[in-house]
Amino acid sequence: MPTTLAWLKSCYFSLLETRQAEYVEENVLEVIKRLWKTDVPSKINVFGWRLLLNKLPTRTALNRRGILTNSHDLPCVCCFKQLEDSAHLFFSCSFSKEVWSNVLNWLGKTLPLGAEGWYHFILFGDQFNVKDKGRVRYLVWLATTWNIWKLRNLVIFKGVIPDALSVVDAIKLFSWVWFTNPYGRKACYPFSSWCLDSLSCIQNS
Ligand SMILES: [Zn+2]
């Protein structure tokens, strides 16, 4: 039974080798290459892969597959103003914008308005001056999108009320766990330091 990572890699290489690659933008393939190198659990790699290839089962995607057919089920559950697709849910929803704004504020970074998908991923990683440290460059991006997705599922399946600041707290915690666990950095970078100045932790890692 192959591990998830081995399975993912085989998917990636078969994607490259088959004619499907013709239909996947070169930029997306480059982004997915960078995704591999990030130090996150393999299920987060799978999530990132699906998001960047637009393969997440959003409400619009389920509608296209004939699974969700009632138009009342299609709006985004975080704002109820637009149909839920990946671009909206993760990047242009007022809720996710509030989350990103808090996260960028925490990092002391800015991103141009309107960026989404793989372009957002690249721009985000380029904010960090960590040459040869691709393993940490996208941690917070993945923690942010993962926690927006988790929140969206909690709203749908558990009736949770969306709260951007709770999501931001979860992003700080997830990214710290991913940052500290692989290299035993926990002693050097306590959670309080990560919350206060994650950028220094990343740059000095
Ligand atoms: Zn929305």
Residues whose N, C-alpha, C, O or C-beta is under 5 A from the ligand:
A	BS01	ZN	C76 C78 C79 F80 C93 S94
